[in-house]
Amino acid sequence: MLTPINPNKTKESIAERVVSQEQKVDFNSFLLEFKRKQFDALSGFLGGEDVATSNPISGYHHMLLNSLAQRPAGVGGIEKNYNLQKVLEQYQTFDSVNHTSKPLIHDLVIDAAKKNGIPEQWFEKLIKQESAFDPTALSPKGAMGLGQLMPATAKDLGLRLTADNSEGSVWNPVSNLNASARYLRQLYDRYTGMGIEEGEARKFASGAYNAGMGNIQKAIDKLDDNTPLTWEQAAKILPEVTGYASGETLRYVENLHA
């Protein structure tokens, strides 16, 4: 066991215990823990009494930095200290994202909808469905952030996939929401451009946001060209295209347009 930072203390502070175990934690795993929503667990581990600020993660960050500043190179080595310092600096503002209140997220959602000219309630329902307003949401398939953008889509929309929450990153709430709203608007414009009525076009856009534009187009291609396109028609064909996954898409569209 590594020697406590301050040997005169009868009990290590939580920050010291975290730092003292730094050698045991692979650096990349430590990085992933931050990105994969471990803040709640860390917050519970830290508890309230040892946190220097009202924000447990902010307190965690500052306590670790203070401990690193006091810690000699020693067994851990200067390079490891430097690496850990860089990780903490990278996530210095992540607490402001993870602990952003739902009312504030709601305001950001409304702003993004207005900016891209889409109905606010529609976009709000979509974000609730996608991430439950959690800016750190990461799906098993790799969809990221509030709008649950897949990596390729995020890149196409001009977002970086870097593990930070600075402006332009997929993990930045404002950038993610603006990109998601812009993508939804692009889908809507696509379907209105095909002559689909506005209300129906919103349903098609929602379906494409969930199942992918290519899959929705395959369903459309199977429909009779002589009849006006409606989501109800496409919904009947979609199981032939996406199989079992079509059930998720149909429920998704129903929830957004109930």
N, C-alpha and C positions, 0 to 999 in steps of 0.2 A: 504494500500500500504506500502511495506517495505521502511524503511528509506534509501535514497541513500548512497552509500559507502562513498562518500565525501560530506557532507552537505554543504560545502562552495562553491561547484560548482553551478552555476545557471542552468546548463543543464547537465543531466546525459550523460556520454559517452554511446555508444552502448553496450560496454562490461558490464557496470554496469546495464543497463536495462535488459540484458539477465540474469545476475546473480540474480538481484532483483526479477525476476519472477520464480526463481528456485523452490520455494515452490509450485507453481501452476502446475508444470510439473511433471507428474508421472515419476519416475526414469526409468522404463522399456520403456515407450514411448519415453523418451529422447534418450535412447540407440537405439531404432528402427529408430528414425528419422535420426540418423547418418548413419545407415546401408541402409536405403531405399532412398538413393539419395536425401537427403534434402540439400546437400551442396550448390547447385546452389541457392536455395531459401535463405539460410542463407547468402551466398555471396552477393546476391542482397540486403538483409536487412542491411548488414553491410556497403555496399557501399565502395568507394575507399578511402575517406579522413581519415577514422578512422583506417585503416588497417596499422599495423606497418611494414609489409613486402609486397613484390610484390605478394605474394600468399595470397588471402583473407582468405582461411581456416586456413593456418598457422598463420596468424595474429589473426584470431578469437580464435584459440587455445591458443596462447600466452597471448592475452588480458584477456581471462577468467582465466588463471592460475595466472596472475598478480593480477587480481581483487580478486581471492580467497585468495591469499597470504595476501592481505591488509584487507580482510573482517574479522571482529570479529565473534566469534561463534554466538552470538546474537540470533535472532529469529529463524534463519534457523537451528541452532543446529550443533554441531560438527560432528555428524554422517552423516547428509546430505552433509555437506561440503566435508567430506571424500569420500563419494560415488561419488559425482560429480567429485572430483579430480581424482578418479580412472578411471572414464569413459573417462575423457579428456586425461589421460595418455595412456589409451588403444588405443585411436585414434590419438595419437600424430603424428604418421607417416602416417595416412590415407590420409592426404592431398597430400602426394607424389604419392599415387595411383590414387586418384580421378582426379588430375590435370596432370597426366602423359600425355605428348603430343602424338598425333597419330604417328608421326615419330618414337618416342621411342617405342611405342607399336608395331609398324610394325617391328622394329628390333628384339623385343622379339619374335614375331610370327615366323620370319624367323629362329631365333636361335633354337626355339623349333622344327620346321619342320626338320631342318638339324640334330639335335640331335637324332630324331626318324626316320630318313631316309624316310621321305615322301615328295612329291613334294611341294615346297614352295608356288607356286601359288594356289594349291588346298587348303592347310591349311589356307592361307591368305583369300581366298574367304569364307571358312567355318566360320572363326572367324568374318569376316565382316557380314555374314548372321546371325550368332548367336547373336552377341552383339553389332554390329556396333563399335567394338573396345572400348567398355565401360567396364572397369574392375569392376565397381560397379553394373552392370546389374543384375536385379533380376526379373525373369518372374513370372506371376501369378501362375504358377504351381510349383514354387520353384526352377527353374534352376538358377544356380549362376555363376557369373563371366564371363570372356571373352569367355570361351568355353561353357557356359551355361550348366554346369554339374548338373544333378539331385543329391540330397543328397546321395542316395544309390550308385550311380555310383562313386561319389566323394570319398566316404568311401572305396569302392572297390579299387580305385586307390591310396589309402593311404593318402588322404587329410583329414585334420581336418575341421569340420564345425563351428569352433569357430568364433565369431564375431571380428576378427582382421585380419590384412593383413601381419602377420609375415610369414616367410618361412614355407611351409607345410600347410598353410591355403588355403582353397578354394578361399579366397578373395585375396590372393597374386598373382599378375599378372604372375610372372615367374612360380610359382608352378602350377597355374591353366592351363597355356598354355602347360607346359610340360606334365601334366596329360592328357589334352585333346588330344595332339598330340600322346601320347603313346596309348591312347584308340583308336584313329583313326587307328593307325598302327596295333593294335591288330585285329580290324575289317577287315582291308585289308588283313592281313595274314590269317585270318579265311577263307576268300572267295577265295584267291589264293590257299589255301590248299585244297579247294573243287574242284580244277581244273578249276576255272573260269579264263578267260583271264585277264591280268593285268588291262587294261583299263576298262573292265566291273566290275572287282573286286573293283575298286575305286568307281564306281557308287553304287555298293551294299553297300560298307562301308559308303558312304555318306547317303544312305537311312537308314541304320541301326543306324547311329548317330542321325538321326532325329526321326525315328519312333520306334526305339528299335530293337535290334537284334532278339528278340523272334518273333516280328511281321513279319520281313523279312523272317525268317525261315519258318513261317507258309505259306507265299506266295510261297516260294521255294518248300515246300512239296506238293503243289497243281500242280506243273508243271510236264510235261512229263520227266521221267528220261532218255529217249533215245535221247534227244536233248541237245546241249550245252546251258548252262545257260547264259542268257543275261538279262540285266536290263529291256529291253523293254518287255520281257516276264513277268517278275515279276511285272512290273508296271501295266500290264493289270489285274493281279490277286489281287493286293494290296487292291483295294476297297472292295473286299469280306472279307478282314481281318480287316482293320481299318476303313472302311466306309468313312464318310465325311472327316475325317482327312487325308485320302490318298492324297487328292488334295494338301495339304500343302507339304507333302513329295515329291510328283512328281515335284512340282515347285521348291522345295529346291534342289533336285538333278539336275534339269535342269539348275538352276542358277549356281551351283558349277561347272558344266561340259560344260557350253556353249562355 
